[in-house]
Amino acid sequence: MPFSPKQTRELLDQLEHLPNRKLGQNFLVDGNIVRKSLELAEVRPGDRVIEIGPGLGTLSKALIKAGAEVWAVERDATLAEHLKSSLCPQTEAFHLIEGDCLEYPFAGLPEEAAAEPFKIVANLPYAVSTPWMEAVLTGPLPQRMALMLQKEAGDRYIAESDNKSFGAISIFLQSAYKVHARHIVSASCFYPAPKVSSMLLCLERKESPIRFPSETRIQIRSFFTQRRKQLAALCRKENDPRLSAWFQALTDKGVLPTVRPEQVTTEDWAKLLKF
């Protein structure tokens, strides 16, 4: 069971640690959310699971109790030391790296383990959720992800075209994953309570996931930094025959020449890979 708000405060006091807002340190204090995360990820004995920002170890302990082997990365030195002294000696199923999740997006999961199905279950630091997700999408793709993240970030992940939240990360993620479930999570489920809304999001890898090479990702991100410009003008500016042929194919199928980047569907963006 997770610590109650009182127990969490007491443990943080013992560690002489103040929650760091810049690192998104909002600790889960609701057992139902922990159970829901494991349920959505379909954690089973023998599963390989990556955890980002284990903090005080609440989610880690639940994963281990469910029979998973956990690879975790924790940036905060005080919390990492706490986990090393309190959890690591108790089990060989918990592997911890002290470092930044943007440098270790897979928390040190060995290559041979990453070649087999694995999952990610994480209470993501809000400030890094999008760059971390982009890093994940360029590596071996997890079979399933159950992610606690800021609702605004979750909205960007799952937004459809013609929506102000739709952007490059929406395209990259939805080309590889489908949304299995999403739930809004109350601020009272955390200590300290965040000032933003949270979302528990479950993503399931598609049977034939599409991944964009680095050059194409850079182009798409560039277009969305100029999202109010018409796509025709953006393609002309690039002076790239591949983009011109792709845009011509879109207009041939009925897409208006005045379309803007956010109005093009994920499926149509994926067709760029054919040119």
Phi, psi and chi 1 to 4 in degrees:
 res  aa     phi    psi   chi1   chi2   chi3   chi4
   1 MET       -  143.8  -69.5  -64.3  -69.0      -
   2 PRO   -69.4  161.3   25.5  -33.5      -      -
   3 PHE   -67.6  147.4  -62.5  112.0      -      -
   4 SER   -73.2  167.0   68.2      -      -      -
   5 PRO   -54.9  -39.9  -29.0   37.1      -      -
   6 LYS   -65.6  -46.0  179.7 -178.2  177.8 -177.4
   7 GLN   -63.8  -37.0  -69.3  170.3  -41.0      -
   8 THR   -63.8  -45.5  -59.8      -      -      -
   9 ARG   -59.9  -44.1  -74.8 -165.0  -57.5  -89.9
  10 GLU   -63.8  -42.1  -69.6  173.7  -10.6      -
  11 LEU   -67.1  -41.3  178.8   53.5      -      -
  12 LEU   -63.5  -36.6  -69.8  171.4      -      -
  13 ASP   -64.0  -42.1  -73.6  -16.5      -      -
  14 GLN   -60.9  -37.8  -70.7  174.3   23.4      -
  15 LEU   -81.9   -5.0  -63.0  173.8      -      -
  16 GLU    53.7   47.9  -62.0 -178.8  -14.1      -
  17 HIS  -123.6  126.4 -177.9   76.0      -      -
  18 LEU   -97.6  131.1  -69.7  174.2      -      -
  19 PRO   -54.0  131.3  -26.7   36.1      -      -
  20 ASN   -93.3  111.0 -171.8  -37.7      -      -
  21 ARG   -65.5  -35.5  -71.9 -172.4  178.2 -178.5
  22 LYS   -62.6  -29.7  -70.9 -176.2  178.9  179.4
  23 LEU   -92.8    4.6  -62.7 -176.9      -      -
  24 GLY    65.9   39.2      -      -      -      -
  25 GLN   -84.3   86.5  -70.2 -179.9  -11.6      -
  26 ASN  -121.5  111.0  -57.5   96.7      -      -
  27 PHE   -89.7  132.5  -57.6   97.3      -      -
  28 LEU   -64.1  131.1  -88.6  173.1      -      -
  29 VAL  -129.9   21.8  -67.3      -      -      -
  30 ASP  -125.0  113.2 -171.4  -52.1      -      -
  31 GLY   -63.0  -30.7      -      -      -      -
  32 ASN   -64.4  -37.3  -69.5  -34.6      -      -
  33 ILE   -70.0  -39.3  -61.5  -60.0      -      -
  34 VAL   -60.6  -47.6  173.5      -      -      -
  35 ARG   -63.1  -39.4  -74.9 -169.8  -69.5  -88.6
  36 LYS   -64.4  -38.8 -169.6   69.0  175.7  176.0
  37 SER   -60.9  -45.3  -62.6      -      -      -
  38 LEU   -68.2  -36.6  -90.7   65.0      -      -
  39 GLU   -65.4  -45.0  175.6 -172.4  -45.7      -
  40 LEU   -66.1  -36.3  -69.8  175.3      -      -
  41 ALA   -78.3   -8.6      -      -      -      -
  42 GLU    54.2   50.2  -63.3 -175.7   -6.2      -
  43 VAL   -69.8  128.6  175.5      -      -      -
  44 ARG  -127.8  158.2  -58.5  -73.3 -175.8  -93.5
  45 PRO   -54.2  133.4  -27.7   36.4      -      -
  46 GLY    92.1   -8.0      -      -      -      -
  47 ASP   -65.8  147.7  -82.5   -4.4      -      -
  48 ARG   -98.5  123.2  -58.6  171.2 -179.8   85.9
  49 VAL  -130.1  134.4  177.9      -      -      -
  50 ILE   -97.8  136.6  -70.0  169.2      -      -
  51 GLU  -126.1  135.6 -175.8 -175.6    3.3      -
  52 ILE  -107.4  126.2  -53.8  -59.5      -      -
  53 GLY    63.7   63.7      -      -      -      -
  54 PRO   -66.6  -18.1   22.4  -33.2      -      -
  55 GLY    60.7 -116.3      -      -      -      -
  56 LEU   -88.3   -3.2  -63.6  173.0      -      -
  57 GLY    94.2   10.4      -      -      -      -
  58 THR   -58.9  -52.9  -65.5      -      -      -
  59 LEU   -69.7  -37.1 -172.0   54.2      -      -
  60 SER   -57.0  -47.7  -47.6      -      -      -
  61 LYS   -63.2  -39.1  -67.9  174.2 -175.7  176.1
  62 ALA   -66.0  -39.7      -      -      -      -
  63 LEU   -64.1  -43.8  -71.6  165.3      -      -
  64 ILE   -66.2  -41.1  -67.3  165.7      -      -
  65 LYS   -61.5  -31.8 -174.2  176.8  179.9 -179.2
  66 ALA   -77.7   -4.7      -      -      -      -
  67 GLY    99.0    9.4      -      -      -      -
  68 ALA   -85.4  154.7      -      -      -      -
  69 GLU  -100.4  127.4 -172.4  168.5    6.7      -
  70 VAL  -114.4  132.1  179.4      -      -      -
  71 TRP  -112.3  122.3  -80.4  -95.8      -      -
  72 ALA  -129.1  149.8      -      -      -      -
  73 VAL  -127.0  128.5   54.8      -      -      -
  74 GLU  -128.9  124.7  174.6   56.9   61.7      -
  75 ARG   -81.8  -33.8  179.7  176.9  173.9 -178.2
  76 ASP   -74.6  122.6 -170.7  -74.4      -      -
  77 ALA   -64.0  -38.5      -      -      -      -
  78 THR   -65.8  -45.3  -60.1      -      -      -
  79 LEU   -69.2  -37.1  -61.5 -179.3      -      -
  80 ALA   -62.9  -42.1      -      -      -      -
  81 GLU   -65.2  -38.5 -168.9   58.2   38.4      -
  82 HIS   -60.7  -44.0  167.7   68.1      -      -
  83 LEU   -66.9  -38.6  -68.8  167.6      -      -
  84 LYS   -62.2  -35.9  -71.0  175.3 -174.2  176.4
  85 SER   -89.4  -26.3   61.3      -      -      -
  86 SER  -102.5  -34.8   64.7      -      -      -
  87 LEU  -107.9  -43.9 -174.4   53.6      -      -
  88 CYS   -56.5  -40.7  -70.7      -      -      -
  89 PRO   -68.2  -17.8  -20.2   33.4      -      -
  90 GLN   -84.6  -19.7  -63.8  179.6   12.7      -
  91 THR  -154.7  149.1  176.1      -      -      -
  92 GLU   -93.2    1.9  -65.3 -178.9   -5.8      -
  93 ALA   -91.7    5.9      -      -      -      -
  94 PHE  -122.7  119.0 -175.2   68.8      -      -
  95 HIS  -117.3  123.4  -46.0  -85.6      -      -
  96 LEU  -119.8  132.8 -179.7   67.2      -      -
  97 ILE  -113.0  132.2  -75.0 -179.0      -      -
  98 GLU   -91.8  111.8 -178.1 -179.4  -21.8      -
  99 GLY   174.1 -174.1      -      -      -      -
 100 ASP   -89.5  133.6 -167.6  -39.4      -      -
 101 CYS   -67.1  -18.5   68.5      -      -      -
 102 LEU   -75.8  -25.0  -63.6 -177.5      -      -
 103 GLU   -87.3  -29.5  -65.1 -179.6   24.1      -
 104 TYR  -126.9   66.1  -56.9   98.2      -      -
 105 PRO   -62.9  -21.8   21.9  -32.7      -      -
 106 PHE  -108.4   15.1  -64.2   97.3      -      -
 107 ALA    53.9   31.1      -      -      -      -
 108 GLY    79.1   14.6      -      -      -      -
 109 LEU   -57.3  124.3 -178.2   71.2      -      -
 110 PRO   -60.9  151.0  -21.2   32.4      -      -
 111 GLU   -57.6  -39.9  -75.0 -173.4   18.9      -
 112 GLU   -66.5  -32.5   59.9  -88.2   20.5      -
 113 ALA   -74.3  -35.9      -      -      -      -
 114 ALA   -69.8  -18.5      -      -      -      -
 115 ALA   -75.8  -15.6      -      -      -      -
 116 GLU  -102.4  165.6  -59.4  -68.2  -28.9      -
 117 PRO   -57.5  136.2  -25.6   35.5      -      -
 118 PHE  -145.1  167.7   68.4   96.0      -      -
 119 LYS  -131.0  163.8  -60.4  171.9 -178.9  177.4
 120 ILE  -124.8  127.8  -62.8  179.9      -      -
 121 VAL  -129.6  117.1 -177.5      -      -      -
 122 ALA  -153.2  146.4      -      -      -      -
 123 ASN   -99.3   90.4 -180.0    9.2      -      -
 124 LEU   -71.0  136.3  -75.2  175.2      -      -
 125 PRO   -59.8  125.7  -21.1   32.8      -      -
 126 TYR   -60.0  -36.0  -69.6  169.2      -      -
 127 ALA   -69.6  -20.0      -      -      -      -
 128 VAL  -115.8    7.8  -60.7      -      -      -
 129 SER   -61.2  -41.5   54.8      -      -      -
 130 THR   -74.3  -49.1  -66.9      -      -      -
 131 PRO   -62.7  -33.6   15.2  -27.2      -      -
 132 TRP   -64.8  -43.8  170.8   82.0      -      -
 133 MET   -62.6  -40.4  177.3   57.4   78.5      -
 134 GLU   -60.8  -38.9  -74.3 -146.2   28.8      -
 135 ALA   -65.3  -40.7      -      -      -      -
 136 VAL   -62.1  -40.2  167.1      -      -      -
 137 LEU   -71.6   -9.8  -67.7  173.0      -      -
 138 THR   -98.0   -4.4   63.0      -      -      -
 139 GLY  -111.0 -160.7      -      -      -      -
 140 PRO   -64.4  130.9   21.6  -31.8      -      -
 141 LEU   -84.5  124.5  -65.9  177.2      -      -
 142 PRO   -63.7  150.1   19.9  -29.5      -      -
 143 GLN   -67.5  -35.8 -179.7 -177.4   26.3      -
 144 ARG  -154.3  147.2 -153.3  173.0 -177.0   92.3
 145 MET  -134.6  132.3  -66.2 -173.0  -87.1      -
 146 ALA  -118.5  110.3      -      -      -      -
 147 LEU  -122.2  129.6  -51.9  173.9      -      -
 148 MET   -94.5  123.2  179.6   71.0   69.9      -
 149 LEU  -151.4  168.0   67.5  167.3      -      -
 150 GLN   -59.9  136.5 -176.4  177.8  -11.5      -
 151 LYS   -56.2  -38.5 -179.7  179.7  178.5  -63.5
 152 GLU   -60.5  -41.1 -178.0 -179.4  -17.7      -
 153 ALA   -68.0  -42.0      -      -      -      -
 154 GLY   -61.3  -38.6      -      -      -      -
 155 ASP   -62.3  -36.9  -72.8  -19.4      -      -
 156 ARG   -68.5  -37.7  -71.2 -162.0  -62.8  -89.6
 157 TYR   -59.8  -42.6  -77.6    6.4      -      -
 158 ILE  -108.4    4.1   62.8  178.4      -      -
 159 ALA   -62.8  144.4      -      -      -      -
 160 GLU   -96.0  165.7  -63.2 -178.7   -5.7      -
 161 SER   -60.0  159.4   57.9      -      -      -
 162 ASP    66.6   31.9 -142.4    4.7      -      -
 163 ASN  -133.1  139.9 -177.5  -60.3      -      -
 164 LYS   -64.0  -20.9   65.4  178.3 -178.6  179.5
 165 SER   -83.7  -12.6  -64.2      -      -      -
 166 PHE   -71.6  130.5 -176.1   74.2      -      -
 167 GLY  -157.7 -163.9      -      -      -      -
 168 ALA   -60.0  -43.7      -      -      -      -
 169 ILE   -64.9  -32.6 -169.3   62.0      -      -
 170 SER   -60.0  -44.0  -43.4      -      -      -
 171 ILE   -66.4  -49.3  -63.5  163.0      -      -
 172 PHE   -62.9  -43.3  -55.0  151.0      -      -
 173 LEU   -71.8  -47.8  178.9   60.9      -      -
 174 GLN   -71.3  -17.1  -67.9  173.6   38.3      -
 175 SER   -73.9  -21.5  -65.3      -      -      -
 176 ALA  -111.3  -23.5      -      -      -      -
 177 TYR  -133.2  152.8  -74.7   85.6      -      -
 178 LYS  -114.3  148.9   57.3 -175.6  177.8 -178.3
 179 VAL   -77.1  120.9  178.2      -      -      -
 180 HIS   -87.5  -40.9  176.7   71.2      -      -
 181 ALA  -164.9  156.5      -      -      -      -
 182 ARG  -148.1  143.2   61.3  176.2 -179.1  -99.1
 183 HIS  -140.6  135.1  -58.8  -83.6      -      -
 184 ILE   -78.0  136.0  -57.2  -57.6      -      -
 185 VAL  -117.0  130.7  179.7      -      -      -
 186 SER   -68.1  147.7  168.3      -      -      -
 187 ALA   -62.4  -24.2      -      -      -      -
 188 SER   -69.5   -9.0   63.7      -      -      -
 189 CYS   -81.3   -1.7  -64.1      -      -      -
 190 PHE  -126.9  155.8  -57.8   90.2      -      -
 191 TYR  -130.9  128.1  175.6   81.8      -      -
 192 PRO   -67.5  157.6   26.0  -33.5      -      -
 193 ALA   -67.8  125.2      -      -      -      -
 194 PRO   -68.6  158.4   26.1  -33.3      -      -
 195 LYS   -91.4    2.4  -65.0 -178.2  178.9  179.6
 196 VAL  -119.8  158.8  -64.5      -      -      -
 197 SER   -76.5  152.0  -61.8      -      -      -
 198 SER  -120.1  158.8  -58.5      -      -      -
 199 MET  -136.9  135.3  176.0 -171.8  -68.6      -
 200 LEU   -98.6  116.2  179.1   57.9      -      -
 201 LEU  -121.2  129.6 -178.2   64.3      -      -
 202 CYS  -111.6  127.2 -179.3      -      -      -
 203 LEU  -120.6  137.0  -57.9  165.5      -      -
 204 GLU  -119.9  129.3 -176.2  178.0    1.9      -
 205 ARG   -63.3  136.9 -170.2  178.8   64.6 -159.1
 206 LYS   -72.3  158.6  -67.6 -178.5  174.4 -179.9
 207 GLU   -61.8  -37.1  -72.0 -173.3   12.2      -
 208 SER  -127.0   75.8  -59.5      -      -      -
 209 PRO   -65.9  143.4   23.4  -32.7      -      -
 210 ILE  -104.5  131.4  -64.2  171.6      -      -
 211 ARG  -124.5  142.1  -63.0 -151.6  -79.6 -174.0
 212 PHE   -98.0  132.7  -66.9   80.7      -      -
 213 PRO   -66.4  162.9   21.6  -30.5      -      -
 214 SER   -54.5  -46.7  176.2      -      -      -
 215 GLU   -61.2  -40.5 -179.6 -177.6   -9.5      -
 216 THR   -69.6  -39.3  -54.8      -      -      -
 217 ARG   -60.6  -42.0  -68.0 -161.3  -50.2  -87.2
 218 ILE   -62.1  -43.5  -68.9  170.1      -      -
 219 GLN   -61.7  -46.0  -76.2 -179.3  -35.5      -
 220 ILE   -65.3  -43.6  -67.7  174.1      -      -
 221 ARG   -60.1  -39.5  -79.9 -163.4  -63.5  -93.9
 222 SER   -61.6  -42.2  172.4      -      -      -
 223 PHE   -60.8  -39.3  -75.3  174.0      -      -
 224 PHE   -78.7  -10.4  -83.5   92.2      -      -
 225 THR   -79.8   -9.3   62.6      -      -      -
 226 GLN  -126.2   45.5  -51.0  168.3   75.8      -
 227 ARG   -66.6  -16.5   59.8 -167.9  -58.6  142.1
 228 ARG   -87.4   -8.1  -62.1  -43.2  -58.0  158.3
 229 LYS   -83.0  152.6  -69.9 -172.7  177.3  179.9
 230 GLN   -72.5  143.3  -66.3 -178.4    3.6      -
 231 LEU   -62.6  -34.2 -168.7   56.2      -      -
 232 ALA   -58.8  -44.5      -      -      -      -
 233 ALA   -66.9  -38.6      -      -      -      -
 234 LEU   -65.3  -40.9  -66.7  170.7      -      -
 235 CYS   -67.6  -40.1  -71.7      -      -      -
 236 ARG   -62.8  -39.9  -77.1 -163.2  -59.1  -88.6
 237 LYS   -62.5  -35.6 -177.3  179.5  177.8 -178.5
 238 GLU   -71.1  -26.4  -69.9  -70.5  -42.2      -
 239 ASN    52.7   47.4 -165.9   27.2      -      -
 240 ASP  -117.5  116.7 -176.5  -24.7      -      -
 241 PRO   -55.4  -33.4  -23.1   32.4      -      -
 242 ARG   -64.3  -44.8 -177.1  163.2  120.3  -21.6
 243 LEU   -65.5  -40.1  -73.2  171.7      -      -
 244 SER   -62.3  -43.4  -61.3      -      -      -
 245 ALA   -65.9  -39.2      -      -      -      -
 246 TRP   -64.5  -46.9  167.9   68.5      -      -
 247 PHE   -64.9  -37.1 -174.7   69.2      -      -
 248 GLN   -62.8  -39.4 -176.0   61.0   54.8      -
 249 ALA   -64.7  -36.4      -      -      -      -
 250 LEU   -64.7  -46.6  -66.9 -173.7      -      -
 251 THR   -68.0  -31.6   55.7      -      -      -
 252 ASP   -63.5  -30.1  -72.7  -13.0      -      -
 253 LYS   -93.2    6.6   61.8  164.3  -87.2 -172.4
 254 GLY   110.1    0.7      -      -      -      -
 255 VAL   -71.3  131.6  173.3      -      -      -
 256 LEU   -67.3  141.6  -65.8  175.3      -      -
 257 PRO   -61.7  -21.9  -21.9   32.9      -      -
 258 THR   -87.6    6.7   54.4      -      -      -
 259 VAL   -61.6  146.4   71.5      -      -      -
 260 ARG  -104.3  161.9  -68.9  178.7  169.0   82.2
 261 PRO   -51.5  -41.3  -29.2   36.0      -      -
 262 GLU   -72.6   -9.6   66.8 -172.6   36.9      -
 263 GLN   -94.8   -4.9  -64.5  172.7  -54.6      -
 264 VAL   -90.7  131.5  177.6      -      -      -
 265 THR   -71.0  160.3   66.7      -      -      -
 266 THR   -57.4  -41.0  -64.2      -      -      -
 267 GLU   -61.9  -40.0  -68.6   75.9   18.4      -
 268 ASP   -71.5  -35.4  -80.1  -19.5      -      -
 269 TRP   -62.7  -38.3  -79.8  107.7      -      -
 270 ALA   -64.4  -26.0      -      -      -      -
 271 LYS   -67.7  -15.5  -70.1  174.6 -176.6  175.3
 272 LEU   -59.0  -28.1  179.7   56.2      -      -
 273 LEU   -69.8  -13.3  -59.6  179.0      -      -
 274 LYS   -85.9   -6.6  -62.5  178.5 -179.9  179.7
 275 PHE  -110.2      -  -67.1   88.1      -      -
